[in-house]
Amino acid sequence: MGIEQFIERWTHSDYPPESVSLSDLEAAERELGVRLPTQYRDAIVRAGAPRPTIALLDSIVDNDLGLHDVSDFLSPAELVKMTFAARGAGMPQELIAFAIDCMGNMFCFDAVKLQTNASDQQAIWFFDHDFCTVEQEAPDFGAWIDRFCDVEPSAGAMDDDDD
């Protein structure tokens, strides 16, 4: 599985992923002072930043799954801007946002762990901006994206996607 399957299942062909260049990603990393996990870097540069349709959220709700939806992947410039803005609004300083859910909560990497651990096994964290809470979502980017690939599209969600 992986980001390509996520894109095939949860995006619309009229709205392809936003292309991400390695140089733009490296510029964001310099500004943030970290190197992002290789799994994430390779996927985003190869496939782009997906813009999922509402079908993913609908399928999560219709199937009564205990998942936070992902509604947008941040471009490198958005990643920097949203991370600094969220830190100013209560997000822990060590978190770096790379995607958001439908409510504006953020999926993040831990910058401290990125600086101290060369392993690509970097957990994905979820920052809830309403309650200023943080919880681990997945052990790494691959496992996180695969969770969404495992969601079965609901009939209602697929009808919404055709509109």
C-alpha positions as CSV (number, residue, x, y, z in Angstrom):
1,M,0.0,0.0,0.0
2,G,1.2,3.6,0.4
3,I,0.5,7.0,-0.8
4,E,-0.2,6.0,-4.4
5,Q,-3.1,3.8,-3.2
6,F,-4.3,6.6,-0.9
7,I,-4.4,9.0,-3.8
8,E,-6.2,6.5,-6.0
9,R,-8.8,5.8,-3.4
10,W,-9.3,9.2,-1.7
11,T,-8.6,11.9,-4.3
12,H,-10.5,13.0,-7.4
13,S,-8.7,13.0,-10.7
14,D,-9.8,16.6,-11.4
15,Y,-7.8,17.6,-8.3
16,P,-4.5,15.8,-8.5
17,P,-1.9,16.0,-5.6
18,E,0.1,19.2,-5.5
19,S,3.6,18.6,-6.8
20,V,6.3,18.9,-4.2
21,S,9.9,19.5,-5.2
22,L,12.8,18.2,-3.1
23,S,14.3,21.7,-3.1
24,D,11.1,23.2,-1.6
25,L,11.0,20.4,1.0
26,E,14.6,20.9,1.9
27,A,14.0,24.7,2.3
28,A,11.2,23.9,4.7
29,E,13.4,21.5,6.6
30,R,16.1,24.2,6.9
31,E,13.6,26.7,8.2
32,L,12.4,24.2,10.8
33,G,15.9,22.9,11.7
34,V,15.1,19.2,11.1
35,R,15.2,16.6,8.4
36,L,11.8,15.0,8.0
37,P,11.4,11.2,8.0
38,T,12.5,9.5,4.8
39,Q,9.2,7.6,4.4
40,Y,7.4,10.9,4.3
41,R,9.9,12.8,2.2
42,D,10.1,10.1,-0.5
43,A,6.3,9.7,-0.7
44,I,5.5,13.5,-0.9
45,V,8.3,14.2,-3.5
46,R,7.3,11.1,-5.6
47,A,3.5,11.5,-5.4
48,G,2.8,15.1,-4.3
49,A,0.6,16.4,-1.5
50,P,-2.8,14.8,-1.8
51,R,-6.0,16.7,-1.4
52,P,-8.5,14.0,-0.3
53,T,-12.2,14.4,-1.0
54,I,-15.0,14.3,1.6
55,A,-15.4,10.6,0.7
56,L,-12.7,9.7,3.2
57,L,-14.4,11.5,6.1
58,D,-17.8,10.1,5.0
59,S,-16.4,6.5,4.9
60,I,-14.8,6.9,8.4
61,V,-18.1,8.2,9.8
62,D,-20.4,5.7,7.9
63,N,-18.2,2.8,9.0
64,D,-18.1,4.1,12.6
65,L,-14.2,3.9,12.6
66,G,-12.2,5.5,15.4
67,L,-10.0,7.4,13.1
68,H,-9.2,11.1,12.7
69,D,-9.7,11.9,9.0
70,V,-7.0,13.6,7.0
71,S,-8.4,16.3,4.8
72,D,-5.3,18.0,3.5
73,F,-1.6,17.4,3.2
74,L,0.4,20.6,3.6
75,S,2.8,21.8,1.0
76,P,6.3,22.6,2.2
77,A,5.5,26.4,2.6
78,E,2.2,25.5,4.3
79,L,4.0,23.1,6.6
80,V,6.3,25.9,7.9
81,K,3.5,28.5,8.1
82,M,1.0,26.2,9.8
83,T,3.6,24.8,12.3
84,F,4.7,28.2,13.5
85,A,1.0,29.5,13.7
86,A,-0.1,26.4,15.6
87,R,2.9,26.7,18.0
88,G,1.7,30.2,18.7
89,A,-1.7,28.9,19.4
90,G,-0.8,26.3,21.9
91,M,0.7,23.4,20.0
92,P,3.8,22.0,21.7
93,Q,7.0,23.6,20.3
94,E,8.5,20.2,19.3
95,L,5.7,19.3,16.9
96,I,5.9,19.9,13.1
97,A,2.5,19.7,11.3
98,F,2.4,18.0,7.9
99,A,-1.4,17.4,7.4
100,I,-4.7,18.5,8.9
101,D,-8.1,17.0,9.6
102,C,-11.5,18.4,8.6
103,M,-11.5,20.5,11.9
104,G,-8.1,22.0,11.5
105,N,-6.4,19.7,13.9
106,M,-2.9,18.6,12.9
107,F,-0.9,15.5,12.2
108,C,2.6,16.0,13.2
109,F,6.2,14.7,13.6
110,D,8.2,15.3,16.7
111,A,11.2,17.6,15.9
112,V,13.1,16.6,19.0
113,K,12.9,12.9,18.1
114,L,13.8,13.7,14.5
115,Q,17.0,15.5,15.7
116,T,18.1,12.8,18.2
117,N,17.1,9.6,16.3
118,A,18.3,8.8,12.8
119,S,15.7,6.0,12.5
120,D,12.9,6.5,10.0
121,Q,10.5,5.0,12.5
122,Q,9.1,8.3,13.6
123,A,5.7,8.3,15.2
124,I,2.8,10.4,13.9
125,W,1.2,12.6,16.5
126,F,-2.3,14.2,16.5
127,F,-2.6,17.7,17.9
128,D,-6.2,18.7,18.9
129,H,-6.3,22.5,18.8
130,D,-9.6,22.7,20.8
131,F,-8.2,20.9,23.8
132,C,-4.5,21.4,23.2
133,T,-3.9,17.6,23.6
134,V,-1.5,15.4,21.8
135,E,-1.8,11.7,21.1
136,Q,0.1,9.2,19.1
137,E,-1.7,8.2,15.9
138,A,0.7,5.7,14.3
139,P,4.2,4.3,14.7
140,D,5.4,5.9,11.4
141,F,4.2,7.6,8.2
142,G,3.8,4.3,6.3
143,A,1.5,2.8,8.9
144,W,-0.4,6.0,9.2
145,I,-1.2,6.3,5.5
146,D,-2.0,2.6,5.2
147,R,-4.7,3.0,7.9
148,F,-6.6,5.2,5.4
149,C,-6.0,2.8,2.5
150,D,-7.6,0.1,4.7
151,V,-10.8,2.1,5.0
152,E,-13.6,0.7,2.9
153,P,-15.4,3.4,0.9
154,S,-19.0,3.6,1.9
155,A,-21.7,3.7,-0.7
156,G,-22.8,7.2,0.3
157,A,-19.2,8.5,0.2
158,M,-18.7,7.2,-3.3
159,D,-21.9,8.9,-4.5
160,D,-20.6,12.2,-3.0
161,D,-17.4,11.8,-4.9
162,D,-19.2,11.7,-8.3
163,D,-20.8,15.1,-7.8
